[in-house]
Amino acid sequence: MSILIDSDTTFIVQGITGREAVNLTRECLDYGTGAKVVGGVTPGRLGRDVHGVPVFDTVAQAVAHHGGPIYGSVVTVPPAFTKDAVFEAIENGVQLIVIVTERIPRRDVAQMVELASLRGARIIGPNCLGIIVPDVIKMGGIGGPAKNAAQAYTPGPIGVISRSGGMTTEMSSTLSAAGLGQSTAVSIGGDAIIGQSYAELMPLFEADEQTQGIVIYTEPGGRMEAELARWVVENNSRLPIVAFMAGRFMDEMPGMSFGHAGTIVEGKEDTASEKIARLAQAGITVAERIEDIPGMIRERIAERSPA
């Protein structure tokens, strides 16, 4: 099993004729059992194709050509046009939208997230690399070319959630090298406003029988860790969680931040030390080094397994 996507997932790529989108489309088509990329959208490019994927002017045309609902979309259009593209996808019944684009104005992101909530859709990102179910499907640029993604990601019992796209692959690769594959890995994006937080994805992993534990990568700034800790306690989560907190040095350097917009520390609650303490209180183990993660999550799973 997996969360969000599986071998039957159909999706389009909005902005498909852009240079990066052309490469991304190839990567998705080549990976695993082969993603069902059923169309691409770039206004003014109707009738063209990208790696055999037909290109349309609008999402409505893509849906009509497909002959039924299209589940997902990977949005790669420039930031000034992202909101319009996402609105168009949502209004045409797309349920899962992965936004790769970065530097989107916060007001636009807030409006996109609000509309998705009203329509029962789900946004991953923006400024993310997407979702991967090892050996099955990837939706977005996560893991890079198919051969590289196949090396880093392997099927298994660990769910991975990360604010950093690169760290999603780094942690998954470390797990794979230790013989711990992944059920699903999700790059949620590092912006101040994103479509899905750790806590919002937890119910999906909780309901997935394949998933036996969760690994997250997090950074100073924002309140998502507090939300996660609260969710774990209030819902008595069955899943052990190991977190890697980057940027501990930032506590000693006021004003310092990572490249992610979401890492701006606005108060004491946002600092690395406070976040680590809050996670620990909720029973979430915090690793000091990435290489420690496999051993820690294996121990935590063993502790919860029936004797």
N, C-alpha and C positions, 0 to 999 in steps of 0.2 A: 504494500500500500504506500501511499504518499499523501501529501497535502497540496492543495491548490491546483496541481496539474498532474496528468498521467498520460499514458500512451494514446488515449483517444482525444486529447485536447486539441482543438483547432484554434489557430490564431492568425492575425494579420500583422503586418509591419507598416506602421504609418511613417511616411518619409522614406520609403524603401529604396528610392533611387539615389539617396545620398551615399557618399563614399563609405562611411562607417556602417551604414545600414546594409549596404550590399554585402560587406564582409560578415556582418552579424547574421544576415539571412543564410549565407553559406554555412556558417558554423552551426546554426540550429538545424538546418537540413541534414547535415552530415552526422550529427551526434546521435548516439544511442540507436533506437529503432527508427529514427527519422521523424522529426517534428512535422506535424500537419500544418504547414504554413500555406493557407488556402488563398492568400491574396496579399497585395500590397497597395498602399494608397499614397499617391503623390499627385496633387491637382495639376492638370495639364499634361499628364503622362499616360492617359488611357490608351490601352492597346499594346503597351510595351510589356516586357517581362524581365524579371531578375532571377537568374538561375532557374528558369522555367516557371517561376511564380508570376501569375498575371497581375498587372498593375492597373489600378482604377483611379478615377478622379475623386471619388467619394467612398466613404464607408458603406453607404447605402447600396452603391453599385456592387461592392464586394460581397455584401450579404445576399443581394439578389442573385449574383452569379453562383454563389455557393449553394443557394437553394434552401437556406435555413439559417438559424442563428449561428453566429460565430462567437465562441466562448471568450477568446482573449485578444489582446492587442499589445504589441511592443511599440512604444511611441518614441521616435528618434528625431522628431522635427525640432527646428530651432526654438529657443525659449520664448520668443515673441509670439509664436504660433501654437505653442503647446496646449494652452488652455482650450483654444478652439478645437484642436484635434481630439483632445480628451472628451470634451463635451459632445463632439460628433459621435465618438465611439459609444459613449454611455447612452445617448439618445437612440442609437441603433441597436441596443440590446447587448452590447459587449459587457461581460460580467467581471473580467479580470484585466486590469490595465497595468502594464509594467512600463514605467516612465524612466527611460535612460537619460534623458536630457538633464543637464545641470544648469545652474544660474537662472532658474525660473523665478520671477518675482513672487514674494511670499503671498501677496494678496491673491495672485492667480492660483497658487497651490491650495490656499484655503478654500477658494471657490470650487476647485476641482474636487477636493476631498468632501466638501459639503454636498455637492451634487451626487457624487458616488454613493454617499450614505443615504440620500433621499431615494435613489433608484435601486438600492440593494446591490450595487457594484462594489468592487474592491480594487484599490489602487496600491501597487507596490512601488516605492520610490516617492518622489523623483530622485535623480542623481544616484541611481543604483545600477547594478549589473544584472539583476533579475533572479530567476529561480531555476534550480536544477534538481531533477530526480535522477540519480546516478544510473547510467546504462540505459535510460529510458528516453528522456526528453530534457531539453533545456530551452528556456524562454528568456532570451536576452543574451548579452555578451559574456555571462558568467563562465569562468573557466577558460575563455579564449577559444582557439581552434579545437575542433572535436578531439584530435589526438591528445592535446594537452589536457583537456577536460577529463578524458578517459583515464589519464594517469593520476590526476589529483582526486577525483571523486570515484568512490566505489559504493555499491549497495550495502546497506547495513542498518543498524538500529538507532543511529544518533541523528537527531534533528539539529541543524545549524542555523543560527540567526545572527546576522552581523550588520552593523552600521557601515562598515567598510567593505567595498566590493572585493578588493585584493585580499583582505583578511578572511573573507568567506572561503576563498580558495586555499589560503595558507593554513587555516585551521582544519579544513577538510582533508588537505593533503597530509597533515600531521596525523590526523586520526586514521586515515587510510594506511599510512606507513606502519601504524601500530596494530593493524588488523581490525580497526573499527570503522566500518562503512557508514554511510549516511542514508537516512530515509528520504529527506528533502533538505536542501540548503537554500536559504533565502537571504539575498542581499537587500536590506530594507531601505538603504540610503542614509546619507549623513546630514541632510538638511534639517533646519530648525522645525519645519513642518513636513511630515511625511504621511503617507496613506495608511500604513500599518506599523504598529509598535510591537515590541516583544509580547506584551500582555495580550494584544489583539490576535496574535498568531497562536498563542498558547492553547486555546480551546481546540484548535485544529490538530495540533500535535497530540494533545491529550486524548483525542478521539481516535487517533491513528494507532492501530494495534502493532504496527511494525516498530514504532518509535518507543525506545526504552529509556532514553535520556536526551538532554538538551545541552548544547554548548553555545554560548553567546560571546560575541566580541563587543565590547563597549568602551566608551570614552568619557572623560569629564564633560560636563555641560548637558543641559536638558534634564527632564524629570522621568524619562522612560523607565529607569531602573527602579525608582520608587513605585511606579505603577506595576511593574513586574513583581516586585516583592510583595506588594499588597494582594495581587491576584493569586500568587502561589499560596499565601497563607489563607486567604478567604475561601479558596476553592480546594484546599487540601490536596494539592497536585500530587499525582502518582509519580511524576517524572523528576528524577534528580537532575539538577542543573549545575553546570560548571561554567563560570564566567571568567573571561580574561579582560582585565581592566588596563587599558593602555594609558599613557600620559600621567602616571603618578607624579612625575616631576613637576607638573603644572601647579600643584599645590604650593610649591616653593617659588613659583614665578607668576605672581599676579599679573593679569593682562595677557598672558600667553594663551594661544589657542592652536588647535590643529587646523588643517585646511578645511574640514567640514564645517559648514555653517552652524550645525547643531552643537558644536563643542564650545560655544561661548559660555563661560561660567558667570552666571548672574548673581549667585549667592553661595553661602556656605553649603547649602543642600546639594549644589551641583558639583562640588569638588570630588576628586577621586576618593579621598579618604572617607568622606561621608557616604558615598555610594557603596564602597566596599563594606562599611559597617552595616548599612541598611540591608544589603544583599545577604550578609552573614546572618543577620537576625532572622531572615526568612528561610534560613537553611540552605542558602545557595553558596556553594564553595567558590572561592575566588583564587584562580591560579596566578602565580607570580611570573611564570614563564610559559610560553606556548607549549614547549616540549613536555611540560608537566600535565597537560590537559588529558591525554589518553589514559594515563594511570589513574588520575583522579576520577574521571567519569566511570571507568571500569569498576573502581572501588565503590563508588556511590550506587551503581546498578546492583552490584553484588550484595550490598547492605540491604537493599529493598527486595531482593529476590527471596522467595520462600525457601526455608531450610530444607 
